[in-house]
Amino acid sequence: MARVCQVTGKRPITGHKVSHSNIKTKRRFLPNLQTKRFFLAEEDKWVTIKLSSEAIRTINKNGLYSVVKELRKSGVSI
């Protein structure tokens, strides 16, 4: 699976590593992804989702079931 958050869609971006002498070389900025298991009480089962740390905060704020329902509506199978 790619390095993409399933909730927010965050993915690696590119930029420059800049040395002390101001030489620029390409590098990748990777998102802070965590593989996390949640218990979905409405369906009485565990779901595993690859999330960024921002998405974990979104789940804490909005609730797991509303986030999963929105993901399924957009076509992601969970």
PDB file of N, CA, C and O in Angstrom:
ATOM      1  N   MET A   1       0.827  -1.175   0.000  1.00  0.00           N
ATOM      2  CA  MET A   1       0.000   0.000   0.000  1.00  0.00           C
ATOM      3  C   MET A   1       0.879   1.249   0.000  1.00  0.00           C
ATOM      4  O   MET A   1       1.942   1.267   0.620  1.00  0.00           O
ATOM      5  N   ALA A   2       0.438   2.271  -0.685  1.00  0.00           N
ATOM      6  CA  ALA A   2       1.227   3.485  -0.818  1.00  0.00           C
ATOM      7  C   ALA A   2       1.241   4.283   0.476  1.00  0.00           C
ATOM      8  O   ALA A   2       0.466   4.016   1.395  1.00  0.00           O
ATOM      9  N   ARG A   3       2.123   5.254   0.534  1.00  0.00           N
ATOM     10  CA  ARG A   3       2.211   6.121   1.707  1.00  0.00           C
ATOM     11  C   ARG A   3       1.182   7.245   1.594  1.00  0.00           C
ATOM     12  O   ARG A   3       1.533   8.409   1.405  1.00  0.00           O
ATOM     13  N   VAL A   4      -0.089   6.878   1.713  1.00  0.00           N
ATOM     14  CA  VAL A   4      -1.185   7.835   1.579  1.00  0.00           C
ATOM     15  C   VAL A   4      -2.153   7.611   2.734  1.00  0.00           C
ATOM     16  O   VAL A   4      -2.513   6.476   3.045  1.00  0.00           O
ATOM     17  N   CYS A   5      -2.568   8.700   3.363  1.00  0.00           N
ATOM     18  CA  CYS A   5      -3.557   8.623   4.433  1.00  0.00           C
ATOM     19  C   CYS A   5      -4.921   8.331   3.825  1.00  0.00           C
ATOM     20  O   CYS A   5      -5.317   8.971   2.851  1.00  0.00           O
ATOM     21  N   GLN A   6      -5.644   7.366   4.395  1.00  0.00           N
ATOM     22  CA  GLN A   6      -6.932   6.978   3.845  1.00  0.00           C
ATOM     23  C   GLN A   6      -8.022   8.002   4.139  1.00  0.00           C
ATOM     24  O   GLN A   6      -9.021   8.053   3.422  1.00  0.00           O
ATOM     25  N   VAL A   7      -7.854   8.812   5.168  1.00  0.00           N
ATOM     26  CA  VAL A   7      -8.881   9.784   5.545  1.00  0.00           C
ATOM     27  C   VAL A   7      -8.629  11.133   4.887  1.00  0.00           C
ATOM     28  O   VAL A   7      -9.508  11.668   4.212  1.00  0.00           O
ATOM     29  N   THR A   8      -7.439  11.684   5.077  1.00  0.00           N
ATOM     30  CA  THR A   8      -7.163  13.034   4.570  1.00  0.00           C
ATOM     31  C   THR A   8      -6.570  13.049   3.177  1.00  0.00           C
ATOM     32  O   THR A   8      -6.624  14.077   2.502  1.00  0.00           O
ATOM     33  N   GLY A   9      -5.997  11.928   2.721  1.00  0.00           N
ATOM     34  CA  GLY A   9      -5.382  11.887   1.396  1.00  0.00           C
ATOM     35  C   GLY A   9      -3.985  12.465   1.355  1.00  0.00           C
ATOM     36  O   GLY A   9      -3.444  12.694   0.273  1.00  0.00           O
ATOM     37  N   LYS A  10      -3.386  12.706   2.519  1.00  0.00           N
ATOM     38  CA  LYS A  10      -2.020  13.236   2.542  1.00  0.00           C
ATOM     39  C   LYS A  10      -1.074  12.228   1.916  1.00  0.00           C
ATOM     40  O   LYS A  10      -1.194  11.024   2.143  1.00  0.00           O
ATOM     41  N   ARG A  11      -0.131  12.729   1.126  1.00  0.00           N
ATOM     42  CA  ARG A  11       0.846  11.887   0.447  1.00  0.00           C
ATOM     43  C   ARG A  11       2.196  12.585   0.474  1.00  0.00           C
ATOM     44  O   ARG A  11       2.262  13.763   0.823  1.00  0.00           O
ATOM     45  N   PRO A  12       3.286  11.891   0.115  1.00  0.00           N
ATOM     46  CA  PRO A  12       4.602  12.532   0.126  1.00  0.00           C
ATOM     47  C   PRO A  12       4.668  13.710  -0.842  1.00  0.00           C
ATOM     48  O   PRO A  12       4.089  13.677  -1.927  1.00  0.00           O
ATOM     49  N   ILE A  13       5.382  14.743  -0.425  1.00  0.00           N
ATOM     50  CA  ILE A  13       5.635  15.883  -1.300  1.00  0.00           C
ATOM     51  C   ILE A  13       7.135  16.012  -1.471  1.00  0.00           C
ATOM     52  O   ILE A  13       7.904  15.474  -0.675  1.00  0.00           O
ATOM     53  N   THR A  14       7.558  16.730  -2.516  1.00  0.00           N
ATOM     54  CA  THR A  14       8.985  16.881  -2.780  1.00  0.00           C
ATOM     55  C   THR A  14       9.426  18.292  -2.446  1.00  0.00           C
ATOM     56  O   THR A  14       8.631  19.231  -2.415  1.00  0.00           O
ATOM     57  N   GLY A  15      10.716  18.407  -2.198  1.00  0.00           N
ATOM     58  CA  GLY A  15      11.306  19.702  -1.889  1.00  0.00           C
ATOM     59  C   GLY A  15      12.810  19.586  -2.036  1.00  0.00           C
ATOM     60  O   GLY A  15      13.311  18.666  -2.683  1.00  0.00           O
ATOM     61  N   HIS A  16      13.520  20.511  -1.440  1.00  0.00           N
ATOM     62  CA  HIS A  16      14.976  20.524  -1.517  1.00  0.00           C
ATOM     63  C   HIS A  16      15.580  20.346  -0.141  1.00  0.00           C
ATOM     64  O   HIS A  16      15.087  20.880   0.853  1.00  0.00           O
ATOM     65  N   LYS A  17      16.670  19.574  -0.108  1.00  0.00           N
ATOM     66  CA  LYS A  17      17.531  19.575   1.058  1.00  0.00           C
ATOM     67  C   LYS A  17      18.583  20.640   0.770  1.00  0.00           C
ATOM     68  O   LYS A  17      19.241  20.588  -0.269  1.00  0.00           O
ATOM     69  N   VAL A  18      18.749  21.589   1.659  1.00  0.00           N
ATOM     70  CA  VAL A  18      19.667  22.702   1.420  1.00  0.00           C
ATOM     71  C   VAL A  18      20.845  22.563   2.368  1.00  0.00           C
ATOM     72  O   VAL A  18      20.674  22.561   3.587  1.00  0.00           O
ATOM     73  N   SER A  19      22.040  22.448   1.805  1.00  0.00           N
ATOM     74  CA  SER A  19      23.241  22.301   2.619  1.00  0.00           C
ATOM     75  C   SER A  19      23.702  23.663   3.141  1.00  0.00           C
ATOM     76  O   SER A  19      23.131  24.704   2.815  1.00  0.00           O
ATOM     77  N   HIS A  20      24.737  23.618   3.948  1.00  0.00           N
ATOM     78  CA  HIS A  20      25.304  24.852   4.496  1.00  0.00           C
ATOM     79  C   HIS A  20      25.817  25.762   3.384  1.00  0.00           C
ATOM     80  O   HIS A  20      25.754  26.987   3.496  1.00  0.00           O
ATOM     81  N   SER A  21      26.326  25.156   2.308  1.00  0.00           N
ATOM     82  CA  SER A  21      26.842  25.951   1.190  1.00  0.00           C
ATOM     83  C   SER A  21      25.747  26.293   0.180  1.00  0.00           C
ATOM     84  O   SER A  21      26.040  26.769  -0.917  1.00  0.00           O
ATOM     85  N   ASN A  22      24.475  26.048   0.550  1.00  0.00           N
ATOM     86  CA  ASN A  22      23.296  26.401  -0.248  1.00  0.00           C
ATOM     87  C   ASN A  22      23.158  25.554  -1.513  1.00  0.00           C
ATOM     88  O   ASN A  22      22.543  25.992  -2.485  1.00  0.00           O
ATOM     89  N   ILE A  23      23.730  24.336  -1.510  1.00  0.00           N
ATOM     90  CA  ILE A  23      23.526  23.406  -2.618  1.00  0.00           C
ATOM     91  C   ILE A  23      22.206  22.687  -2.369  1.00  0.00           C
ATOM     92  O   ILE A  23      21.960  22.188  -1.271  1.00  0.00           O
ATOM     93  N   LYS A  24      21.358  22.637  -3.395  1.00  0.00           N
ATOM     94  CA  LYS A  24      20.026  22.048  -3.232  1.00  0.00           C
ATOM     95  C   LYS A  24      19.968  20.683  -3.913  1.00  0.00           C
ATOM     96  O   LYS A  24      20.334  20.547  -5.081  1.00  0.00           O
ATOM     97  N   THR A  25      19.512  19.688  -3.185  1.00  0.00           N
ATOM     98  CA  THR A  25      19.276  18.360  -3.737  1.00  0.00           C
ATOM     99  C   THR A  25      17.844  17.957  -3.411  1.00  0.00           C
ATOM    100  O   THR A  25      17.276  18.371  -2.400  1.00  0.00           O
ATOM    101  N   LYS A  26      17.276  17.137  -4.295  1.00  0.00           N
ATOM    102  CA  LYS A  26      15.882  16.733  -4.123  1.00  0.00           C
ATOM    103  C   LYS A  26      15.719  15.820  -2.910  1.00  0.00           C
ATOM    104  O   LYS A  26      16.602  15.019  -2.602  1.00  0.00           O
ATOM    105  N   ARG A  27      14.587  15.947  -2.228  1.00  0.00           N
ATOM    106  CA  ARG A  27      14.241  15.056  -1.133  1.00  0.00           C
ATOM    107  C   ARG A  27      12.733  14.920  -1.060  1.00  0.00           C
ATOM    108  O   ARG A  27      12.007  15.667  -1.716  1.00  0.00           O
ATOM    109  N   ARG A  28      12.255  13.966  -0.262  1.00  0.00           N
ATOM    110  CA  ARG A  28      10.813  13.756  -0.089  1.00  0.00           C
ATOM    111  C   ARG A  28      10.435  14.039   1.357  1.00  0.00           C
ATOM    112  O   ARG A  28      11.150  13.658   2.284  1.00  0.00           O
ATOM    113  N   PHE A  29       9.319  14.703   1.538  1.00  0.00           N
ATOM    114  CA  PHE A  29       8.747  14.906   2.858  1.00  0.00           C
ATOM    115  C   PHE A  29       7.609  13.897   3.008  1.00  0.00           C
ATOM    116  O   PHE A  29       6.592  13.997   2.323  1.00  0.00           O
ATOM    117  N   LEU A  30       7.784  12.928   3.905  1.00  0.00           N
ATOM    118  CA  LEU A  30       6.796  11.875   4.079  1.00  0.00           C
ATOM    119  C   LEU A  30       5.784  12.273   5.151  1.00  0.00           C
ATOM    120  O   LEU A  30       6.156  12.897   6.145  1.00  0.00           O
ATOM    121  N   PRO A  31       4.517  11.922   4.965  1.00  0.00           N
ATOM    122  CA  PRO A  31       3.523  12.213   5.998  1.00  0.00           C
ATOM    123  C   PRO A  31       3.722  11.299   7.202  1.00  0.00           C
ATOM    124  O   PRO A  31       4.276  10.207   7.078  1.00  0.00           O
ATOM    125  N   ASN A  32       3.269  11.751   8.359  1.00  0.00           N
ATOM    126  CA  ASN A  32       3.388  10.975   9.587  1.00  0.00           C
ATOM    127  C   ASN A  32       2.249   9.959   9.633  1.00  0.00           C
ATOM    128  O   ASN A  32       1.198  10.215  10.219  1.00  0.00           O
ATOM    129  N   LEU A  33       2.474   8.789   9.000  1.00  0.00           N
ATOM    130  CA  LEU A  33       1.426   7.781   8.892  1.00  0.00           C
ATOM    131  C   LEU A  33       1.542   6.741  10.001  1.00  0.00           C
ATOM    132  O   LEU A  33       2.639   6.322  10.370  1.00  0.00           O
ATOM    133  N   GLN A  34       0.400   6.340  10.517  1.00  0.00           N
ATOM    134  CA  GLN A  34       0.301   5.309  11.537  1.00  0.00           C
ATOM    135  C   GLN A  34      -0.733   4.288  11.067  1.00  0.00           C
ATOM    136  O   GLN A  34      -1.778   4.663  10.536  1.00  0.00           O
ATOM    137  N   THR A  35      -0.449   3.010  11.259  1.00  0.00           N
ATOM    138  CA  THR A  35      -1.445   1.977  11.007  1.00  0.00           C
ATOM    139  C   THR A  35      -2.152   1.725  12.329  1.00  0.00           C
ATOM    140  O   THR A  35      -1.519   1.330  13.308  1.00  0.00           O
ATOM    141  N   LYS A  36      -3.460   1.950  12.361  1.00  0.00           N
ATOM    142  CA  LYS A  36      -4.190   1.940  13.622  1.00  0.00           C
ATOM    143  C   LYS A  36      -5.427   1.059  13.509  1.00  0.00           C
ATOM    144  O   LYS A  36      -6.113   1.064  12.488  1.00  0.00           O
ATOM    145  N   ARG A  37      -5.705   0.300  14.572  1.00  0.00           N
ATOM    146  CA  ARG A  37      -6.914  -0.520  14.654  1.00  0.00           C
ATOM    147  C   ARG A  37      -7.915   0.182  15.551  1.00  0.00           C
ATOM    148  O   ARG A  37      -7.584   0.630  16.649  1.00  0.00           O
ATOM    149  N   PHE A  38      -9.137   0.269  15.069  1.00  0.00           N
ATOM    150  CA  PHE A  38     -10.226   0.846  15.847  1.00  0.00           C
ATOM    151  C   PHE A  38     -11.337  -0.176  15.948  1.00  0.00           C
ATOM    152  O   PHE A  38     -11.540  -0.968  15.028  1.00  0.00           O
ATOM    153  N   PHE A  39     -12.062  -0.166  17.064  1.00  0.00           N
ATOM    154  CA  PHE A  39     -13.228  -1.024  17.210  1.00  0.00           C
ATOM    155  C   PHE A  39     -14.454  -0.230  16.793  1.00  0.00           C
ATOM    156  O   PHE A  39     -14.786   0.783  17.409  1.00  0.00           O
ATOM    157  N   LEU A  40     -15.121  -0.689  15.752  1.00  0.00           N
ATOM    158  CA  LEU A  40     -16.314  -0.031  15.233  1.00  0.00           C
ATOM    159  C   LEU A  40     -17.519  -0.666  15.937  1.00  0.00           C
ATOM    160  O   LEU A  40     -17.980  -1.739  15.547  1.00  0.00           O
ATOM    161  N   ALA A  41     -18.019   0.004  16.973  1.00  0.00           N
ATOM    162  CA  ALA A  41     -19.054  -0.567  17.840  1.00  0.00           C
ATOM    163  C   ALA A  41     -20.373  -0.768  17.099  1.00  0.00           C
ATOM    164  O   ALA A  41     -21.100  -1.716  17.395  1.00  0.00           O
ATOM    165  N   GLU A  42     -20.694   0.099  16.148  1.00  0.00           N
ATOM    166  CA  GLU A  42     -21.960  -0.009  15.423  1.00  0.00           C
ATOM    167  C   GLU A  42     -22.040  -1.299  14.602  1.00  0.00           C
ATOM    168  O   GLU A  42     -23.126  -1.841  14.397  1.00  0.00           O
ATOM    169  N   GLU A  43     -20.885  -1.788  14.132  1.00  0.00           N
ATOM    170  CA  GLU A  43     -20.856  -3.014  13.335  1.00  0.00           C
ATOM    171  C   GLU A  43     -20.228  -4.175  14.089  1.00  0.00           C
ATOM    172  O   GLU A  43     -20.128  -5.280  13.555  1.00  0.00           O
ATOM    173  N   ASP A  44     -19.802  -3.937  15.332  1.00  0.00           N
ATOM    174  CA  ASP A  44     -19.213  -4.944  16.207  1.00  0.00           C
ATOM    175  C   ASP A  44     -18.014  -5.637  15.550  1.00  0.00           C
ATOM    176  O   ASP A  44     -17.932  -6.865  15.545  1.00  0.00           O
ATOM    177  N   LYS A  45     -17.085  -4.850  14.996  1.00  0.00           N
ATOM    178  CA  LYS A  45     -15.881  -5.418  14.390  1.00  0.00           C
ATOM    179  C   LYS A  45     -14.732  -4.417  14.461  1.00  0.00           C
ATOM    180  O   LYS A  45     -14.935  -3.224  14.683  1.00  0.00           O
ATOM    181  N   TRP A  46     -13.521  -4.936  14.268  1.00  0.00           N
ATOM    182  CA  TRP A  46     -12.311  -4.116  14.244  1.00  0.00           C
ATOM    183  C   TRP A  46     -12.027  -3.693  12.810  1.00  0.00           C
ATOM    184  O   TRP A  46     -12.216  -4.473  11.877  1.00  0.00           O
ATOM    185  N   VAL A  47     -11.571  -2.450  12.636  1.00  0.00           N
ATOM    186  CA  VAL A  47     -11.135  -1.970  11.322  1.00  0.00           C
ATOM    187  C   VAL A  47      -9.709  -1.454  11.452  1.00  0.00           C
ATOM    188  O   VAL A  47      -9.358  -0.818  12.446  1.00  0.00           O
ATOM    189  N   THR A  48      -8.900  -1.730  10.450  1.00  0.00           N
ATOM    190  CA  THR A  48      -7.517  -1.247  10.410  1.00  0.00           C
ATOM    191  C   THR A  48      -7.422  -0.195   9.322  1.00  0.00           C
ATOM    192  O   THR A  48      -7.798  -0.433   8.175  1.00  0.00           O
ATOM    193  N   ILE A  49      -6.911   0.981   9.698  1.00  0.00           N
ATOM    194  CA  ILE A  49      -6.836   2.113   8.772  1.00  0.00           C
ATOM    195  C   ILE A  49      -5.436   2.697   8.846  1.00  0.00           C
ATOM    196  O   ILE A  49      -4.850   2.792   9.924  1.00  0.00           O
ATOM    197  N   LYS A  50      -4.898   3.093   7.685  1.00  0.00           N
ATOM    198  CA  LYS A  50      -3.621   3.800   7.643  1.00  0.00           C
ATOM    199  C   LYS A  50      -3.914   5.294   7.679  1.00  0.00           C
ATOM    200  O   LYS A  50      -4.512   5.838   6.751  1.00  0.00           O
ATOM    201  N   LEU A  51      -3.487   5.959   8.765  1.00  0.00           N
ATOM    202  CA  LEU A  51      -3.876   7.340   9.042  1.00  0.00           C
ATOM    203  C   LEU A  51      -2.677   8.235   9.273  1.00  0.00           C
ATOM    204  O   LEU A  51      -1.620   7.783   9.714  1.00  0.00           O
ATOM    205  N   SER A  52      -2.854   9.513   8.971  1.00  0.00           N
ATOM    206  CA  SER A  52      -1.888  10.506   9.409  1.00  0.00           C
ATOM    207  C   SER A  52      -2.273  10.928  10.825  1.00  0.00           C
ATOM    208  O   SER A  52      -3.382  10.648  11.280  1.00  0.00           O
ATOM    209  N   SER A  53      -1.364  11.595  11.512  1.00  0.00           N
ATOM    210  CA  SER A  53      -1.656  12.022  12.876  1.00  0.00           C
ATOM    211  C   SER A  53      -2.795  13.043  12.890  1.00  0.00           C
ATOM    212  O   SER A  53      -3.546  13.115  13.863  1.00  0.00           O
ATOM    213  N   GLU A  54      -2.928  13.826  11.830  1.00  0.00           N
ATOM    214  CA  GLU A  54      -4.042  14.776  11.725  1.00  0.00           C
ATOM    215  C   GLU A  54      -5.377  14.038  11.614  1.00  0.00           C
ATOM    216  O   GLU A  54      -6.383  14.484  12.165  1.00  0.00           O
ATOM    217  N   ALA A  55      -5.386  12.915  10.905  1.00  0.00           N
ATOM    218  CA  ALA A  55      -6.612  12.142  10.747  1.00  0.00           C
ATOM    219  C   ALA A  55      -7.023  11.486  12.064  1.00  0.00           C
ATOM    220  O   ALA A  55      -8.216  11.337  12.329  1.00  0.00           O
ATOM    221  N   ILE A  56      -6.058  11.093  12.890  1.00  0.00           N
ATOM    222  CA  ILE A  56      -6.378  10.533  14.198  1.00  0.00           C
ATOM    223  C   ILE A  56      -7.087  11.581  15.043  1.00  0.00           C
ATOM    224  O   ILE A  56      -8.038  11.266  15.759  1.00  0.00           O
ATOM    225  N   ARG A  57      -6.631  12.817  14.962  1.00  0.00           N
ATOM    226  CA  ARG A  57      -7.290  13.906  15.691  1.00  0.00           C
ATOM    227  C   ARG A  57      -8.684  14.160  15.139  1.00  0.00           C
ATOM    228  O   ARG A  57      -9.598  14.484  15.898  1.00  0.00           O
ATOM    229  N   THR A  58      -8.861  14.017  13.825  1.00  0.00           N
ATOM    230  CA  THR A  58     -10.179  14.182  13.217  1.00  0.00           C
ATOM    231  C   THR A  58     -11.139  13.108  13.713  1.00  0.00           C
ATOM    232  O   THR A  58     -12.305  13.397  13.982  1.00  0.00           O
ATOM    233  N   ILE A  59     -10.660  11.872  13.838  1.00  0.00           N
ATOM    234  CA  ILE A  59     -11.496  10.790  14.341  1.00  0.00           C
ATOM    235  C   ILE A  59     -11.870  11.039  15.797  1.00  0.00           C
ATOM    236  O   ILE A  59     -13.005  10.782  16.198  1.00  0.00           O
ATOM    237  N   ASN A  60     -10.927  11.535  16.591  1.00  0.00           N
ATOM    238  CA  ASN A  60     -11.236  11.849  17.987  1.00  0.00           C
ATOM    239  C   ASN A  60     -12.290  12.944  18.087  1.00  0.00           C
ATOM    240  O   ASN A  60     -13.112  12.933  19.003  1.00  0.00           O
ATOM    241  N   LYS A  61     -12.269  13.877  17.161  1.00  0.00           N
ATOM    242  CA  LYS A  61     -13.206  14.996  17.206  1.00  0.00           C
ATOM    243  C   LYS A  61     -14.585  14.609  16.667  1.00  0.00           C
ATOM    244  O   LYS A  61     -15.594  14.879  17.318  1.00  0.00           O
ATOM    245  N   ASN A  62     -14.641  13.984  15.493  1.00  0.00           N
ATOM    246  CA  ASN A  62     -15.908  13.714  14.815  1.00  0.00           C
ATOM    247  C   ASN A  62     -16.501  12.353  15.128  1.00  0.00           C
ATOM    248  O   ASN A  62     -17.697  12.143  14.924  1.00  0.00           O
ATOM    249  N   GLY A  63     -15.697  11.427  15.617  1.00  0.00           N
ATOM    250  CA  GLY A  63     -16.170  10.075  15.882  1.00  0.00           C
ATOM    251  C   GLY A  63     -15.799   9.147  14.743  1.00  0.00           C
ATOM    252  O   GLY A  63     -15.760   9.548  13.580  1.00  0.00           O
ATOM    253  N   LEU A  64     -15.527   7.903  15.095  1.00  0.00           N
ATOM    254  CA  LEU A  64     -15.072   6.920  14.110  1.00  0.00           C
ATOM    255  C   LEU A  64     -16.150   6.580  13.107  1.00  0.00           C
ATOM    256  O   LEU A  64     -15.875   6.486  11.911  1.00  0.00           O
ATOM    257  N   TYR A  65     -17.379   6.393  13.573  1.00  0.00           N
ATOM    258  CA  TYR A  65     -18.429   5.937  12.670  1.00  0.00           C
ATOM    259  C   TYR A  65     -18.724   6.962  11.577  1.00  0.00           C
ATOM    260  O   TYR A  65     -18.966   6.581  10.432  1.00  0.00           O
ATOM    261  N   SER A  66     -18.711   8.250  11.905  1.00  0.00           N
ATOM    262  CA  SER A  66     -18.987   9.268  10.882  1.00  0.00           C
ATOM    263  C   SER A  66     -17.856   9.343   9.860  1.00  0.00           C
ATOM    264  O   SER A  66     -18.106   9.588   8.679  1.00  0.00           O
ATOM    265  N   VAL A  67     -16.617   9.135  10.302  1.00  0.00           N
ATOM    266  CA  VAL A  67     -15.482   9.149   9.369  1.00  0.00           C
ATOM    267  C   VAL A  67     -15.532   7.932   8.453  1.00  0.00           C
ATOM    268  O   VAL A  67     -15.292   8.055   7.252  1.00  0.00           O
ATOM    269  N   VAL A  68     -15.841   6.753   9.004  1.00  0.00           N
ATOM    270  CA  VAL A  68     -15.920   5.533   8.198  1.00  0.00           C
ATOM    271  C   VAL A  68     -17.076   5.631   7.203  1.00  0.00           C
ATOM    272  O   VAL A  68     -16.947   5.206   6.055  1.00  0.00           O
ATOM    273  N   LYS A  69     -18.196   6.188   7.639  1.00  0.00           N
ATOM    274  CA  LYS A  69     -19.346   6.340   6.748  1.00  0.00           C
ATOM    275  C   LYS A  69     -19.001   7.255   5.571  1.00  0.00           C
ATOM    276  O   LYS A  69     -19.400   6.990   4.437  1.00  0.00           O
ATOM    277  N   GLU A  70     -18.265   8.321   5.842  1.00  0.00           N
ATOM    278  CA  GLU A  70     -17.860   9.237   4.769  1.00  0.00           C
ATOM    279  C   GLU A  70     -16.852   8.587   3.825  1.00  0.00           C
ATOM    280  O   GLU A  70     -16.890   8.827   2.619  1.00  0.00           O
ATOM    281  N   LEU A  71     -15.943   7.759   4.371  1.00  0.00           N
ATOM    282  CA  LEU A  71     -14.973   7.048   3.530  1.00  0.00           C
ATOM    283  C   LEU A  71     -15.690   6.071   2.604  1.00  0.00           C
ATOM    284  O   LEU A  71     -15.357   5.978   1.422  1.00  0.00           O
ATOM    285  N   ARG A  72     -16.668   5.346   3.131  1.00  0.00           N
ATOM    286  CA  ARG A  72     -17.406   4.395   2.306  1.00  0.00           C
ATOM    287  C   ARG A  72     -18.203   5.102   1.228  1.00  0.00           C
ATOM    288  O   ARG A  72     -18.364   4.578   0.126  1.00  0.00           O
ATOM    289  N   LYS A  73     -18.702   6.288   1.539  1.00  0.00           N
ATOM    290  CA  LYS A  73     -19.447   7.052   0.551  1.00  0.00           C
ATOM    291  C   LYS A  73     -18.552   7.491  -0.605  1.00  0.00           C
ATOM    292  O   LYS A  73     -19.003   7.606  -1.744  1.00  0.00           O
ATOM    293  N   SER A  74     -17.272   7.735  -0.295  1.00  0.00           N
ATOM    294  CA  SER A  74     -16.331   8.143  -1.345  1.00  0.00           C
ATOM    295  C   SER A  74     -15.737   6.958  -2.100  1.00  0.00           C
ATOM    296  O   SER A  74     -14.983   7.154  -3.054  1.00  0.00           O
ATOM    297  N   GLY A  75     -16.066   5.723  -1.688  1.00  0.00           N
ATOM    298  CA  GLY A  75     -15.653   4.557  -2.454  1.00  0.00           C
ATOM    299  C   GLY A  75     -14.534   3.725  -1.859  1.00  0.00           C
ATOM    300  O   GLY A  75     -14.093   2.765  -2.490  1.00  0.00           O
ATOM    301  N   VAL A  76     -14.055   4.058  -0.661  1.00  0.00           N
ATOM    302  CA  VAL A  76     -12.995   3.289  -0.006  1.00  0.00           C
ATOM    303  C   VAL A  76     -13.641   2.119   0.716  1.00  0.00           C
ATOM    304  O   VAL A  76     -14.620   2.308   1.438  1.00  0.00           O
ATOM    305  N   SER A  77     -13.106   0.902   0.535  1.00  0.00           N
ATOM    306  CA  SER A  77     -13.681  -0.256   1.219  1.00  0.00           C
ATOM    307  C   SER A  77     -13.011  -0.440   2.569  1.00  0.00           C
ATOM    308  O   SER A  77     -11.794  -0.602   2.664  1.00  0.00           O
ATOM    309  N   ILE A  78     -13.826  -0.410   3.604  1.00  0.00           N
ATOM    310  CA  ILE A  78     -13.330  -0.609   4.979  1.00  0.00           C
ATOM    311  C   ILE A  78     -14.208  -1.650   5.649  1.00  0.00           C
ATOM    312  O   ILE A  78     -13.988  -1.986   6.813  1.00  0.00           O
TER     313      ILE A  78
END
